[in-house]
Amino acid sequence: MSDVIELNEIDALADYRADWLRLLRVTPGGTFFRSLEWLQVYWQHFAADQRLRVLMIRDGEQVTGIVPLCVRSIKSKFGVCRILTFPFDDWGSFYGPVSANQTTTLRTALNYIQHARRDWDLIDLRCVDSGGFDRGATEQALKSESVSFERLLWCQTACVDLQQNWDQYLESRSTRARKTYLCSEKRVQQEGDVRYLRYRPRGSGSEEGDPRWDLYDQCEEIARQSWQGRSTTGTTLSHASVAPFFRDAHERAAQAGTVDLNMLYVAGRPAAFNYNYVYEGLVYSLRMGFDPRISVKGAGCVLMGRMIRDSMQRGDRILDIGPGSLEAKQNWYTSIENSYRYVHYSATSVTAKLMQLSHQFADWYRDRFSNESTDERTVTGYSRAHHI
């Protein structure tokens, strides 16, 4: 019979490091974002207004699943709302439990949550790829535990199927996309020697945990010189509010063997970068950019093409180019994948009831005056902004 251990202090998780690593290896769609290393860095930088609730699911003496959660107090038009959610904040595309059996792990966690202290107004599970690696586990668990919910489209991310050869992939692109890439290659090579470098250490366990700060600093400098240096979103590699977080995450990712850093040099100068995390053949493109001070156009395009080709040769499975800006990524992606938000409203919370009525009114209004289908309704405005 399964039982649950709840941990509320980040330091307490270190005792379960071996279990976490073991379970991450068998988690469908596991990524660096679901690792203990990432959660520790995230919590170090963004713990304010959050309370940690990590659930360790055990069968006898063995940990069979981990559900990282937190209670976050956020502002809504109805006042402060407490949500029980993943400690993720949309840094990547998808998130979920760390377990080989997602449904059983979530069922046990939801059963525990319903009988434990009620310190939340909403259960709000976001970035769930219900049609992908999740395979409907979240929805099945909610239904099995009789937890009422609403499902809303949260975001869409662009993906590249890497399980093909480069010639097949290039042939599948539109005529315009192929021409753009091939012309960029020709134009860039006219500027001088072109060199592509990919740094993917295997981790400290294989004596390859060097962060290569020289390469990371080049990425940060390119970001600073590009439009990202003027961005006020607080999410770019060089932005003062998150640069320390990115650097700490980079160091831990290098030690864990999940860094995938790509650089393009033109005439000996760093011209473009693509900074990724990689785990079990799943590559997530965290940030990318090119240096506008270099006169040649198309360096970013060349880097993307060479990176995709190299990933195919390495045997990688999927490249997630990330959510948003889908039009700018249309030359590259082979599919658009959805992530969803599952919301349960506490029956004892006035704030939750008011928010539920507000969401229902919004749905009614869209049904009456919009052509959107239910699955097309996207809830936005929360990501790292603490709004609902």
ChimeraX attribute file (.defattr): number of C-alpha atoms within 10 A of each C-alpha:
attribute: neighborCount
match mode: 1-to-1
recipient: residues
	/A:1	5
	/A:2	15
	/A:3	15
	/A:4	19
	/A:5	14
	/A:6	17
	/A:7	16
	/A:8	14
	/A:9	12
	/A:10	18
	/A:11	9
	/A:12	11
	/A:13	16
	/A:14	14
	/A:15	9
	/A:16	14
	/A:17	14
	/A:18	11
	/A:19	17
	/A:20	23
	/A:21	15
	/A:22	15
	/A:23	22
	/A:24	24
	/A:25	17
	/A:26	14
	/A:27	20
	/A:28	19
	/A:29	20
	/A:30	25
	/A:31	24
	/A:32	25
	/A:33	23
	/A:34	24
	/A:35	19
	/A:36	22
	/A:37	20
	/A:38	20
	/A:39	18
	/A:40	17
	/A:41	20
	/A:42	20
	/A:43	17
	/A:44	13
	/A:45	14
	/A:46	15
	/A:47	16
	/A:48	10
	/A:49	12
	/A:50	18
	/A:51	19
	/A:52	21
	/A:53	21
	/A:54	23
	/A:55	24
	/A:56	25
	/A:57	25
	/A:58	18
	/A:59	12
	/A:60	10
	/A:61	9
	/A:62	11
	/A:63	20
	/A:64	21
	/A:65	28
	/A:66	28
	/A:67	23
	/A:68	23
	/A:69	24
	/A:70	22
	/A:71	23
	/A:72	23
	/A:73	19
	/A:74	17
	/A:75	15
	/A:76	14
	/A:77	12
	/A:78	12
	/A:79	9
	/A:80	14
	/A:81	23
	/A:82	24
	/A:83	25
	/A:84	25
	/A:85	22
	/A:86	24
	/A:87	28
	/A:88	25
	/A:89	17
	/A:90	17
	/A:91	17
	/A:92	20
	/A:93	25
	/A:94	26
	/A:95	25
	/A:96	29
	/A:97	26
	/A:98	31
	/A:99	25
	/A:100	17
	/A:101	17
	/A:102	24
	/A:103	21
	/A:104	20
	/A:105	25
	/A:106	28
	/A:107	20
	/A:108	21
	/A:109	26
	/A:110	20
	/A:111	17
	/A:112	17
	/A:113	16
	/A:114	12
	/A:115	8
	/A:116	9
	/A:117	8
	/A:118	13
	/A:119	13
	/A:120	21
	/A:121	24
	/A:122	25
	/A:123	22
	/A:124	20
	/A:125	21
	/A:126	26
	/A:127	24
	/A:128	26
	/A:129	26
	/A:130	18
	/A:131	13
	/A:132	14
	/A:133	16
	/A:134	21
	/A:135	15
	/A:136	15
	/A:137	22
	/A:138	23
	/A:139	19
	/A:140	16
	/A:141	21
	/A:142	19
	/A:143	13
	/A:144	15
	/A:145	15
	/A:146	12
	/A:147	17
	/A:148	12
	/A:149	16
	/A:150	15
	/A:151	17
	/A:152	18
	/A:153	21
	/A:154	22
	/A:155	25
	/A:156	20
	/A:157	21
	/A:158	23
	/A:159	23
	/A:160	18
	/A:161	17
	/A:162	24
	/A:163	14
	/A:164	14
	/A:165	15
	/A:166	18
	/A:167	9
	/A:168	9
	/A:169	18
	/A:170	17
	/A:171	11
	/A:172	13
	/A:173	16
	/A:174	13
	/A:175	11
	/A:176	9
	/A:177	16
	/A:178	16
	/A:179	12
	/A:180	15
	/A:181	21
	/A:182	14
	/A:183	15
	/A:184	21
	/A:185	20
	/A:186	12
	/A:187	16
	/A:188	20
	/A:189	17
	/A:190	13
	/A:191	13
	/A:192	12
	/A:193	12
	/A:194	18
	/A:195	15
	/A:196	17
	/A:197	15
	/A:198	16
	/A:199	15
	/A:200	19
	/A:201	22
	/A:202	18
	/A:203	19
	/A:204	15
	/A:205	10
	/A:206	11
	/A:207	11
	/A:208	15
	/A:209	21
	/A:210	14
	/A:211	21
	/A:212	14
	/A:213	12
	/A:214	8
	/A:215	17
	/A:216	19
	/A:217	13
	/A:218	17
	/A:219	27
	/A:220	24
	/A:221	17
	/A:222	24
	/A:223	25
	/A:224	20
	/A:225	16
	/A:226	17
	/A:227	14
	/A:228	21
	/A:229	17
	/A:230	13
	/A:231	13
	/A:232	11
	/A:233	11
	/A:234	14
	/A:235	17
	/A:236	23
	/A:237	27
	/A:238	25
	/A:239	20
	/A:240	13
	/A:241	15
	/A:242	15
	/A:243	16
	/A:244	14
	/A:245	17
	/A:246	20
	/A:247	19
	/A:248	15
	/A:249	21
	/A:250	25
	/A:251	20
	/A:252	23
	/A:253	26
	/A:254	23
	/A:255	22
	/A:256	22
	/A:257	25
	/A:258	23
	/A:259	28
	/A:260	22
	/A:261	24
	/A:262	23
	/A:263	27
	/A:264	24
	/A:265	18
	/A:266	21
	/A:267	15
	/A:268	11
	/A:269	14
	/A:270	21
	/A:271	27
	/A:272	28
	/A:273	30
	/A:274	21
	/A:275	22
	/A:276	21
	/A:277	24
	/A:278	22
	/A:279	20
	/A:280	16
	/A:281	17
	/A:282	18
	/A:283	25
	/A:284	24
	/A:285	20
	/A:286	18
	/A:287	17
	/A:288	24
	/A:289	24
	/A:290	28
	/A:291	23
	/A:292	16
	/A:293	10
	/A:294	15
	/A:295	11
	/A:296	16
	/A:297	16
	/A:298	21
	/A:299	28
	/A:300	20
	/A:301	21
	/A:302	24
	/A:303	28
	/A:304	21
	/A:305	18
	/A:306	18
	/A:307	21
	/A:308	21
	/A:309	18
	/A:310	17
	/A:311	20
	/A:312	20
	/A:313	14
	/A:314	11
	/A:315	14
	/A:316	20
	/A:317	16
	/A:318	20
	/A:319	24
	/A:320	23
	/A:321	24
	/A:322	22
	/A:323	21
	/A:324	12
	/A:325	12
	/A:326	16
	/A:327	8
	/A:328	8
	/A:329	16
	/A:330	16
	/A:331	18
	/A:332	24
	/A:333	17
	/A:334	17
	/A:335	13
	/A:336	14
	/A:337	18
	/A:338	22
	/A:339	22
	/A:340	23
	/A:341	20
	/A:342	22
	/A:343	21
	/A:344	20
	/A:345	23
	/A:346	19
	/A:347	11
	/A:348	11
	/A:349	16
	/A:350	14
	/A:351	20
	/A:352	22
	/A:353	16
	/A:354	14
	/A:355	20
	/A:356	18
	/A:357	11
	/A:358	14
	/A:359	14
	/A:360	13
	/A:361	12
	/A:362	13
	/A:363	15
	/A:364	12
	/A:365	11
	/A:366	15
	/A:367	13
	/A:368	10
	/A:369	9
	/A:370	10
	/A:371	9
	/A:372	12
	/A:373	9
	/A:374	13
	/A:375	12
	/A:376	13
	/A:377	16
	/A:378	16
	/A:379	14
	/A:380	11
	/A:381	10
	/A:382	13
	/A:383	12
	/A:384	14
	/A:385	11
	/A:386	15
	/A:387	15
	/A:388	15
